[in-house]
Amino acid sequence: MTSVLLLLLLQTPTAGELAAAGSRHLEANRVAEAEAAFEQSLKRNPATFEALSGLGYIRFSQQRFADARALLEKAASIRPASFQTRFLLGATLVELHDRPAAMRALKLAVQLNPAHTDARKLLATEQIGAQQFTDALAALQPLGAQCDEECTLLSIEARHGAGDTAGALQLATTAAGRFPASAQLAAWLGFQLQFAGRFDEAQRALSTAIRLDPSFPIPYQVLGEVHLRQENFAEAKKWLQQAAERMPGVVDVLLSFSRAVAGSGDLAAAVEILRGIRAADARVHLQLSRLYYRLGDVAAAQAEARGARSDAPSAADSGVGGVRGAGSRFPSPSSPGT
């Protein structure tokens, strides 16, 4: 009996052997087999690093981020110096919208591998989201010549957010020449130019952005804002209407669109644009209050004014967002970043 048990034990793979098999399956893109091997490994030894990290990666790929977090946090506690584990944990925490924890994990990842471009870019993205603009610039600066288009967009955004609008304009001008096919960089250049009051140049840059990528909505918004600042209400209305169609429900766009329509003389239509906004936003109430006063509806104007006092400004309204994608936020063209 003893010899039979010993033979069975010798034939049973260890936790480490199962984890190694799981890694081989994963490398061969046999995900189901890898998942089964990692799970069996953890049943034998819940502290098997390779199984924790491998299954954490699978759960991340499956968008099961809460499960991935638990696995990767345990893996990181077992092997704190694993860059891949720290980086994947940081990316998981980003997906879970836990920004403070994500920044902590990504800072550790950057310390473990300072030359890793994606780790620095993801850290800077989160720092910009937290309005830590100086820290974001510090995270990106060591990349130097490795700073690609995305890195450059982040750097411009961080400079603008930090209040260095001249530096942001200079960087955007250089980058637009370096990446002439980038609609996002052309849009940032147009934004910085209009912010500097160079409206004709801004219009050309924004028209270039629209030509490069007609589906990218941000330049329509900023071009409309440029015309709005010049009180060219008909042109502003045209571009902001297109922006509103491409970004339905975005409060900043609808506010500007309403101003352009009101400037064109159609106060009732300007009111209708804002009445469809569901989000609580003091700026919407204030603009509606002004419009109702102009229409002679004092009671409605006073009601909207009371609504403005009850709705505190949203945290998202004061921040500076990016232009790295068609759905991303963008700083209000009429004011600097904080």
Beta strands, then each sheet from edge to edge (+ up, - down):
end
